[in-house]
Amino acid sequence: MHDAIDTHCHVSPIWYEPVETLLFQMQRHGVSHAVLTQMLGQTDNAYLLECAARFPGRFSCVGGIDESSDAAAQELRALARAGIRGVRLQAAPAPAGLSFERLWRAAADENLVVSCAGPVSAFMSRAFERRLLEFPSLIVLGEHLGGLARADTPADPDTLEGIRALARYANFHLKVPSLGQFCPRPRTFSGRQRPLDPGAGRLIHEIVEAFGSERLCWGSDFPLVSGREGYGNALEWSRELLQSLGTQAARNVLSNTARRIFRIVAESASA
């Protein structure tokens, strides 16, 4: 079994779950490293950095920042010095201004990954495309398949085609979410049946075909995944689906892409 890297996890001592609960799931299911992603709206990143320091080699941090602040770029540079590997920003167009431009420039200068959240319409906007063009060296990582896996996404061919079209920008990457996020649970199932809609497989295959596995990485959405199919199922079902695309593709999505863009050093997980 190839070790996996989970690129989308939320931990907190006061909301969701503490990091020890995530570590239990990682150790149980062969996940060597996780990217701790700040909750939207939160800008206190002390706990994430504390977790990375307490468990060396296990975690990378994607911090949160107030995008509207005039000091956002300066604060982001300070977070980069503190050790974050990425910043979570909204995909929706932000107000024009020097502070906004400086924030994205600071992310590019500090070699940070921008983990982008938002509805599929925001990713498909001209403003978002201009951002990808303006910062070609900046790796922008669209969460939840660029919004395709969100519950508020309309199920029509135009939305899929809109995200597929962004594959022409080499700096745009996607997070492949747990399949239970966009596959409704069947009313009945038994034994060890995988209760997955065949459409999930087709969607992932089409995304891999458009972007290539080298620009995709897997993220569980812990701990919300525990209220859907569960952490172990999320990883195992994704692994089975990706293996149908070939061993190398599975390794890229489950670990290699994340290792490259977050600059994760391969080492044994001994925490």
VENCORDA-V223096 format. One record per residue. N is the residue number from 1. RES is the residue in three letters. OMEGA is omega in degrees with one decimal (NA if undefined). Layout:
BEGIN
N_RES_OMEGA / N_RES_OMEGA
END
This chain:
BEGIN
1_MET_179.9 / 2_HIS_178.2 / 3_ASP_179.9 / 4_ALA_172.3 / 5_ILE_-178.1 / 6_ASP_-172.6 / 7_THR_-178.1 / 8_HIS_-179.9 / 9_CYS_175.9 / 10_HIS_175.7 / 11_VAL_179.5 / 12_SER_175.9 / 13_PRO_-175.6 / 14_ILE_178.2 / 15_TRP_-174.1 / 16_TYR_-174.1 / 17_GLU_174.8 / 18_PRO_-173.6 / 19_VAL_-178.8 / 20_GLU_177.8 / 21_THR_175.8 / 22_LEU_179.5 / 23_LEU_177.0 / 24_PHE_180.0 / 25_GLN_180.0 / 26_MET_-178.2 / 27_GLN_-178.4 / 28_ARG_-171.1 / 29_HIS_172.9 / 30_GLY_175.9 / 31_VAL_-172.1 / 32_SER_-173.1 / 33_HIS_178.0 / 34_ALA_176.5 / 35_VAL_179.8 / 36_LEU_-172.2 / 37_THR_-176.3 / 38_GLN_175.8 / 39_MET_-179.9 / 40_LEU_178.7 / 41_GLY_-179.2 / 42_GLN_-177.7 / 43_THR_175.8 / 44_ASP_-173.9 / 45_ASN_-174.7 / 46_ALA_-177.3 / 47_TYR_179.1 / 48_LEU_179.8 / 49_LEU_176.8 / 50_GLU_179.4 / 51_CYS_179.1 / 52_ALA_179.7 / 53_ALA_-178.7 / 54_ARG_-176.8 / 55_PHE_-175.7 / 56_PRO_177.3 / 57_GLY_-177.0 / 58_ARG_-171.5 / 59_PHE_164.4 / 60_SER_-175.2 / 61_CYS_169.3 / 62_VAL_-173.0 / 63_GLY_175.2 / 64_GLY_-177.5 / 65_ILE_177.6 / 66_ASP_-175.7 / 67_GLU_-177.1 / 68_SER_-176.5 / 69_SER_175.8 / 70_ASP_-178.4 / 71_ALA_-173.9 / 72_ALA_-177.9 / 73_ALA_179.3 / 74_GLN_179.0 / 75_GLU_179.2 / 76_LEU_177.7 / 77_ARG_177.8 / 78_ALA_177.4 / 79_LEU_177.3 / 80_ALA_177.1 / 81_ARG_178.8 / 82_ALA_173.1 / 83_GLY_178.5 / 84_ILE_178.9 / 85_ARG_-179.4 / 86_GLY_178.1 / 87_VAL_-179.3 / 88_ARG_-178.5 / 89_LEU_179.4 / 90_GLN_176.4 / 91_ALA_-178.4 / 92_ALA_179.3 / 93_PRO_177.7 / 94_ALA_177.9 / 95_PRO_178.8 / 96_ALA_178.9 / 97_GLY_-177.6 / 98_LEU_-177.0 / 99_SER_179.2 / 100_PHE_-179.9 / 101_GLU_-179.8 / 102_ARG_179.5 / 103_LEU_179.6 / 104_TRP_176.4 / 105_ARG_178.3 / 106_ALA_177.9 / 107_ALA_178.9 / 108_ALA_-178.4 / 109_ASP_-177.2 / 110_GLU_179.0 / 111_ASN_178.5 / 112_LEU_171.3 / 113_VAL_173.2 / 114_VAL_176.3 / 115_SER_-170.5 / 116_CYS_178.2 / 117_ALA_175.1 / 118_GLY_178.5 / 119_PRO_-177.5 / 120_VAL_179.7 / 121_SER_179.0 / 122_ALA_178.5 / 123_PHE_-177.5 / 124_MET_-176.7 / 125_SER_176.9 / 126_ARG_-180.0 / 127_ALA_179.5 / 128_PHE_177.9 / 129_GLU_178.3 / 130_ARG_178.1 / 131_ARG_178.4 / 132_LEU_178.9 / 133_LEU_-175.5 / 134_GLU_-178.1 / 135_PHE_-173.2 / 136_PRO_179.6 / 137_SER_-176.8 / 138_LEU_177.5 / 139_ILE_179.6 / 140_VAL_-172.5 / 141_LEU_-178.9 / 142_GLY_-178.9 / 143_GLU_175.2 / 144_HIS_-179.7 / 145_LEU_-179.6 / 146_GLY_180.0 / 147_GLY_-179.2 / 148_LEU_-176.2 / 149_ALA_179.3 / 150_ARG_-178.4 / 151_ALA_-177.5 / 152_ASP_-179.3 / 153_THR_177.3 / 154_PRO_-178.2 / 155_ALA_177.3 / 156_ASP_-175.8 / 157_PRO_-177.0 / 158_ASP_-179.2 / 159_THR_177.4 / 160_LEU_-178.9 / 161_GLU_178.6 / 162_GLY_177.4 / 163_ILE_177.9 / 164_ARG_-178.4 / 165_ALA_179.9 / 166_LEU_178.1 / 167_ALA_-179.9 / 168_ARG_176.5 / 169_TYR_-172.2 / 170_ALA_-178.5 / 171_ASN_-178.0 / 172_PHE_179.4 / 173_HIS_-179.6 / 174_LEU_169.3 / 175_LYS_174.2 / 176_VAL_-174.5 / 177_PRO_172.6 / 178_SER_-171.7 / 179_LEU_179.0 / 180_GLY_179.6 / 181_GLN_-179.7 / 182_PHE_172.8 / 183_CYS_-179.3 / 184_PRO_178.5 / 185_ARG_178.1 / 186_PRO_-178.4 / 187_ARG_178.8 / 188_THR_170.9 / 189_PHE_-174.5 / 190_SER_176.7 / 191_GLY_-179.7 / 192_ARG_178.3 / 193_GLN_174.4 / 194_ARG_-174.3 / 195_PRO_-175.7 / 196_LEU_174.1 / 197_ASP_177.9 / 198_PRO_178.9 / 199_GLY_178.3 / 200_ALA_179.0 / 201_GLY_179.7 / 202_ARG_-179.5 / 203_LEU_-179.1 / 204_ILE_178.4 / 205_HIS_-179.0 / 206_GLU_178.3 / 207_ILE_177.9 / 208_VAL_179.1 / 209_GLU_-177.2 / 210_ALA_-171.9 / 211_PHE_-170.0 / 212_GLY_-176.9 / 213_SER_-177.6 / 214_GLU_178.7 / 215_ARG_179.1 / 216_LEU_175.1 / 217_CYS_-173.6 / 218_TRP_175.5 / 219_GLY_-172.8 / 220_SER_-169.7 / 221_ASP_174.5 / 222_PHE_0.8 / 223_PRO_-179.1 / 224_LEU_178.7 / 225_VAL_-179.2 / 226_SER_176.4 / 227_GLY_176.9 / 228_ARG_-176.4 / 229_GLU_-177.5 / 230_GLY_-172.2 / 231_TYR_-177.6 / 232_GLY_178.0 / 233_ASN_-179.1 / 234_ALA_-179.6 / 235_LEU_-175.6 / 236_GLU_-179.5 / 237_TRP_176.8 / 238_SER_179.5 / 239_ARG_179.5 / 240_GLU_-179.6 / 241_LEU_-176.9 / 242_LEU_178.0 / 243_GLN_178.6 / 244_SER_177.0 / 245_LEU_-179.2 / 246_GLY_-176.4 / 247_THR_-177.0 / 248_GLN_178.2 / 249_ALA_179.2 / 250_ALA_179.9 / 251_ARG_178.9 / 252_ASN_-176.3 / 253_VAL_-174.9 / 254_LEU_-179.5 / 255_SER_-168.8 / 256_ASN_-179.8 / 257_THR_179.5 / 258_ALA_-179.7 / 259_ARG_-178.7 / 260_ARG_-170.4 / 261_ILE_177.9 / 262_PHE_175.9 / 263_ARG_-178.4 / 264_ILE_179.5 / 265_VAL_179.3 / 266_ALA_176.6 / 267_GLU_-177.9 / 268_SER_177.3 / 269_ALA_-173.7 / 270_SER_-178.3 / 271_ALA_NA
END
